[in-house]
């Protein structure tokens, strides 16, 4: 029955999409500005811009297919398994509107009703305060394959510093695929690696080339600055060098990355150190050993039990998770089993994509007692069925090269304090829109119900509406245009249970489609009206 209801709801939603008219100005621009233009802007990593109508129109069929395939926005985790802060996800309503817009001819609409386009500066910082800033200068990529280039930035810190906010600003967003940020105190070893490789920086695939480097964070296209919860931060030891490992993908040879920048804001007051560690990894925790035979598939598990290692803390607070595999990997899942066998989902990536890795922060920190078992399960496909497999005819062993494999799950963690589980990182249930822009979506129509009547419709002078108020509460009736702009509004507090009737004057409106929305304090209902002359 649940499956039937889901299918029925989806079909209804699609029917409503095809029954309504959508335009760039009144509908899709808001969706693109909210969800897509952090990557799809002129000079950005996206293959085309979505800042203006002309570019969106030219790419309309590619956009439609990417939406239907769930390829865009790039978001790997299964949202039904676990949710995260600041998710890059389109709602089903947003997907349906974009697809319907394309199917209806991708109409421009009245640009006067469109939201103001976002503007992007390659060098503009979003931090309110920059306590440390550094850059890598200009680097021209000479590699014809994927290049993982490590660049050194001295901090000159005379004492340990705790970082509460980390910002990475790529110089050439169309060229930079992702960046890993490390801190390393063995500066002589780093300088030796750098000197041994001609040109600026040095190439190393898996990390910095040193086992003593500490991961501080990562940047992927669309990322905002990473902000740790209040009173938490990562430590950069005195005298450390920062190492930015920048991935320049195949096809960027000859391009120049102009001054990629790293900015820090220091934590203030009492600070608790956050560690980013590969707690689950293929070196110590895996069963069986990580190797995949030619033309075959294989599954592996990893397990680690949280120990009691301090006399003053026996709980662990986990704020984020970061799985990592290479190109033979196809899926990975991680979860925790508390003492008493309570299972807590952490992350599930059912369709692994090596190109879209990232750190996923929980909406609220998770607290686990000692004795909790962290587990991971992964599946690898070294056959021709996997288009990303480098060479299915070869054995694949554990290692850091692109034709080798890894099974690693990083966790951002610290020893727990009382109240950690109540810290709010992001509990937004309604996704905010770009600059508050509005679009009339399918939820408005889908929430309509048989007790909500409008007549006559079409109308030229007066519109009568009646609906049932099922519980006492405040009442708001709004007349809006298709961009979501409120044209008139009726508000009455504490309306009792029963039938509510209202007459709305539409004589001053231009011919076209409008909506009447009713908000009763707990639910919104809406229906379209057509004004004729």
N, C-alpha and C positions, 0 to 999 in steps of 0.2 A: 504493500500500500504506500509506504514512504517513497519508494522508487517511482511509483505511478504519479504521486503528487508532485515530485520533483520534476518529472518530465512534463507534466501538465503545466506546471508553473513556468517552465522554460519556454514551452510552446506559446503560452499566453503572452509572455514577455516579448517574444519575437514578433508575435502577431501585432502587439501594440506598437512595437518599433516600426513595423512596416506601415501601420495605419497613420502614424504621425509624420510630420515633415520636420526635418532637421537642417540646420545651416551651420556654417563655420562660425559666423559672428555670434549667433544666439546659443549655440550648443557645444560644438566640438572644440572651439578655441579654449574655452575654460578648462575642459578636460585635458587638452594637450599641455596648457600652461601649468596645470597642477601636477601632472604626472610625467611628462615627457621631455620638456625643454631643458632640463638640467643636462641632458646629453645631446638633444637635437636642437642645437642652435648654430649659427654660422661659426665655423671653426671648431665646433665641438666634436666629440668622438662619434656621435651618430652620423650615419651616411647621408643624411639630409636634414635640413632645418624644418622645425615646426613652429617657428616664430610668426610666419606670415602665411596668408592663405595660398598664395601662388605655389609655394614649395609644397605645402600640404596637399594641394590639389594634384600636383605632378606625381606625388608619391602615394596617392590614395589607395591604389590596389595593393601595393606592398604593405601599407599600414593595415589594411583590412585582413590580409593573410596572416600578418604577424599577430594580430589580435586573436584571430580564430585559432591559431596554432599555440596560443599562450606563450609565444616566443618573446613578446614584449608586453609590458616592461620586464627587464631581466630580473627574475626573482625565483631562485631555485627551491627554497623550502616549501613543503606541503603545508599550506595555511590551515588545513584541517587537523594537522598533527600538533602544531604549536604555533603561537603567534609571537610577533616580535615588535620592538619599538620601531616606529617610522618605516613601516613596510611599504615597498614599492609595488603596490597591487592595484589593478583596476577592479572596480566593482562590476558585477554582471550588468548592471544598468549602464555604466559607462561603456562597457564593451558593446552592448546592443545598440547604443546610440551611435557610436563610431561606425559600426557595420552598416546600420540603416542609412546614415549620412552618405556613405560611399555608394550604397545601392541606389540611393535616390538621386545620384548625380553629383554629389559633393558640392552642393550649392553654397555660394558665398554668404548670402544674406546681407543685412544692412550693417556695414562696418561701424556705423555710429553706435551700435549696440554691443560691439565686441569689447572685451576687457583690454586694458592697456597692455601691450606686449611686455614680457620681462626683458631686462637688459642684463648682459653678462660682461664682466671684465675679467680677462685672463689673470690679472694681478690683484684683483680686489679681495681683501680679506673680510671674512665674516666675524672675526673675533672682536670682542669689545675692547680687548687689551692684548697686545703682543709683547710678551716678556723676552722672547727669544725668536730670532728669525735667521734663516740661512737658506742658501740656494746652491745649485750645482752648476751654474753658468750655462753656456750653450754647448750642446752635444749633438753631433750629426751621426746618425746611425749608418754604419757601413755593412751590417749583417743582412744577408738575404733571407735568413730564417729567423725564428723567434730569438730575440736578444734580451737576456736578463742581465742588465748592467747595474753594477754596484758603484755608488758614488759616495765619497767620504766628505763629511762636514764636521770640522772640529767645533766643540761647544765652548771650550775654554772655561768650563765650570770649575770654580775653585772650591765648591762644596756640592754635596748632593742636592739635586733639585727634584721636586715632585711636580709632575705635569698633570693638570686637570683638564686641559683642552688641547687637542692636536688638530692642526689644519694642514692639509697638503693641497697646494695649488699647482697643477701641471702647467708648464709653459706652453705646451702644444697639446691640447686636449684631443685633437684628432689623431695623435701619434701615441700617446701614453695609454696603455691598456689597464695596468694596475701598478700599485706601488706598495711594497712592504717596508716598514720603518723599524730599524733596529738601533740599539745602543751597544757599544763595545768599548771595554776598558783596555784591551790589549792592542793599543794603537800601533805599536811597532809591527805586529803581525799584519794588521790591516794595510799599513803603508807598504810592507813587502809585497802583499798581493797586488796592490795598486801599481807598484813600480814594475812588477813582472809582466804586466799587460800594457802594450803600447796604447797611447791615446788616453783620453779622460776616463777615469774609472777602470773597472775590470769586470769581466763576465763570470758569473757564477749562477747556476740554475737554482738550487734549492734554497739558499740563504746567503749568508755573507761569506761562507767558506770556513768559518770558525764556529766551534761548538759552544763557545762562551758568550755569543751574542744574545742579547735579550730582545725579543719582539715587543715593540711598543704599540703597534697598530698597523692598519692597512688602509689604503685608499682604492676605491673602484669608481668608475664613472657614475655620476649622480650622487656621490657621497657629500654630505655636509661635514663640518668639523665634528670630530668625535669628542663628546663631553662626558666625563666621568661623573657619577653621582657626587653630590656635595660631600666633602670630607674624604674623597678617595682620589688616587692618582697613581700613575706609574713613575718609578724612580729612574732618573738618569744620574749615574754616579759621577763624582767629580773627575774631571779629566777625560771623560768619555768622548768618543767620536760617534756621530750619527752615521748610519749607513742607510741610504735610500736604494733599495733594489727595485729598479724600474723595468717593467716588461714592455718592450717595444715589439709589437707583433710583426709577423712576416708581412712584407709589403710596405714597410716603412723605411726601407733602406734609401738613403739619400735625403731623408727628411731631418729637420733640425728641431730638437727640443730646446726651446729658449728659456732658460732660467726657471726650472721647476723649483718651487719654494716650499719650505717647511716652517710653520709657525707654532710656537708653544705659548700657552698661558700657564703660569705657575699656580699651583694650589696654595691656598692660604690657610692659616690656622693649623689645627691638629689634622694630620693627613694619615690615612691608612693606605698602605701600599697594595696596589693591585698587581698581581703577577699574571702574565699571559704565557701559559705553559702547555706543551704537547703532552697532556696527561695520558691520553690514549695514543699509542704509537706502535708502529710495526717493528720496533727494535726490542721492546720489552713485554708488550701486552698481547701479542697476536697469536692466534691458533687457526690453522697450522702456519708454518713459515710462509712469508709472502713471496710466492712464485707462481707463475701461471704458464702452463705448457702451451706450445704452439697450437693454434686452431682449437682452443678450448676455453671454457669459462671456469670460474672458481669463486667460492664464497669464503669469507674470513670473519672471525669475531675477535674483538679485543675486550679486555676486562681489567679493571683496576679498583681496588677497595680503598676507600678513604681511611687513612690511619689516624690514630690519636698521637699527635707529635708535640703538643704543648700542654703544660699543666694548667693553662688558663683558658684554653679554647678547645671544645670538642665538636664544634659545628663549622661548616664551611659555607661561605656565601659565593655563589656563582652569578656573574652578571652577563656573560656572553659566551658564545660558542662559535668555533671556526673550523669546519671540517676541511680536509685537504687530500686530494688524490690527483692522479695525472690522467692521461688520455684513455687508458684501458679501463679505468673505473667507470661504472655505470650507475651505481646507486650507493648511498650510505645513510645509515640511521644511527642515532645515539640516544640513549635513555639512561635513567638512573633507577636503581632498585634500592629503596630504603630498607633498613631493618624492619621486618614485619611484612616484606614483600609488596610494599606500595610502589608501583611503577610510575615514574614521572617522565613524560616525553620531553626530549630536549631538541632534537632536530631530525627531520626526515627529508632527504633529497632523493626522490624516486628516479629522477632523470638528470644525472650528473652532467654538467657542462663545464669543462676545464676553463673555458673563457670567462665564466661568470662566478668567480669565487668571492667570498666576502665574510666579514664578521657580523654575526647576528646577535643583537643585544635583546635580552628579555625585557618585557614591559615592566616587570618588577623583579628584583633579584630573587633567586631561588636559594633556600637554605637547606643544606643536607647535613645530617649528623654523621659522626664517625661510624664506620661500618657500612656506609652506603656504597653500593657497587655501581661504578660507571661502566657502561657497556656500549660497544659499537658493532654494527654489522655492515659489511660491504660486499658488493658483487662486482666482479670484473669480467669483461668480455674481450678475449684476445682472438676474435674471429673476424671474418669478413663482414659479419652482420653489424659490427661496430665500425662506422665510417671513420672514427677518430683513432682507431688502433694504429700505431706507427708501422708495425710489420707483424701481422698475425702468424707468419711462418717462423718467427723467432720465439725463444723463451723470454719471459719477462721476469726480472728479478727486482728485489728492493734496491732502490737507489734514487738519486736526485736528478738524474738526466731525464730528458723528455721521453726517451724510449724505455725508461725504467718506471717503477711504480712506488707509490707511498700510500700509507693508510694512517693518517694522523688526524686527531681531533684536539685542537687547542681550546683551552678554557681560560677566561678571565675570572680570577678568583681571589679571595682573601679570607682570612679567618673571621668568623661571624661575630657580630655584636647584636645584642637584643634590638629588635626593631628593624633589622635589615630587610626582612620580607615585606615590610610595609612601605619601603621606599618606592616612590612613584617615578619611573623613568619615562613611561609613555603609556597611559591608559585611555588614549583617545579611541572612542567607539565610532565617532563620526569623522571621517577624514576631512581635514580643513582644505579649502580650495585656495588657489592662487589669488592673493589680494582680496579674498572674499568674493570672487566672481561667482555668479550663479548660473545654473542652467536648469531648465525644467526637464526633469528626468522621468524615466519610466516608473520609478517608485510612486510618483504622484498618481499615475494612471492605475498602476497595479493595486494600489491601496484603495481605489474606488470600490464601492460596494453597492449592493442593490438598494439599500436604504437611503442613498444619497441621490436625489432626483433634481434635475434642472429642466425648466421649460419656460418659454419655447426655446428651441435650440436647433437651427440658427435663430438669432434674435436681432431686432433692429432698434428696440427702445428699452424695454424692461425685461429682466431675467428673474424668474422666480426659482428659488431653491428651497428644498425641504429635506431634512434628514433627522435621524433618531439620535438623541443624546442619551447614551446608555448609563452614564453616571454623572453625578453633579461635578461641575468644574468650570474653570475659566474657558471662554469661547473666543476664538479669533477667526473671522472670515475675511479672506483677502482676494482681491481681483488682481491678477498679475499678467504681464505680457510673456511672450515665449522666451525672453531672456531672463525671466525671474524678477523683473522690476515690479515692485508693488505700486499699483495705480490707485487703489483705494482699499480701505481696511475698516472693519467693524469689530470692536472689542467689547465684550461684556463679561464681567466677572460672575462666578458662581451661578451658572445657568443650570437649572434643575433637569432631572430626567424627563424625557418625553420628546415629542415632535417639535422641532425648531423650524420656523419659516422665515425667509428673508427675501426682500426684493432689491435688486441691484440695477441701477440706471447705467445703460451702456450707450446712450444717445450721443455722447461726445467722443466715442471711440472710433478710430478709423476701421474700415473693414479688415477682417483678419481673424486669426485664432488667438484666444486668450484662455486663461485657466481660472477657475474658482477653487480656492483651497480653504479647507476647514481644519482648524487645529483645536482639539478639545482638551488639551493639557496632557494627553498621553499618546494620541495618535493623530496622524494627518491623513485627510482624504482629499482627493482632487478630481475634477473632471474638466475636460476642455469645453469651451463654448466657441461658437463661430458668430462673429458680428457681420451682418450684411447691411447693405443700403439699397 
